[in-house]
Amino acid sequence: MNRVMVRYRVKADRAAENEAFIARVFEQLASERPEGLRYASFKLDDGVSFIHIASYEAADGANPLRGLSTFKAFTAAIANRCVEAPVVVELNEVRSYRFFDD
């Protein structure tokens, strides 16, 4: 099981655009329902900082998000929207309570 967290900060005038990209990713997830993927996106109180947490388990070890057309569109121009570039952190679970359960 792989778990990652991505955090970044967008330009204030691009926050709504960023949320629209995220919404499209979740729409495609809802329709395609990729196996072994759990994914959440959060906006912090400042309105411009975002955190994404993904947990995935795939036979080939690949993150299913990367295969989605909407995710490719979301990440293609993210550098233009950001004040602080995305930082990817691998998460190693110590303990959790129902965090990744259905």
Buried (B, 14 or more C-beta within 10 A) or exposed (E): EBBBBBBBBBEEEBBEBBBEBBEBBEEBBEEBEBEEBBBEBEBEEEEBBBEBBBBBEBEEEEBBBEEBEBBEBBBEEBEEBBEEEBEEEEEEEEEEEEEEEE
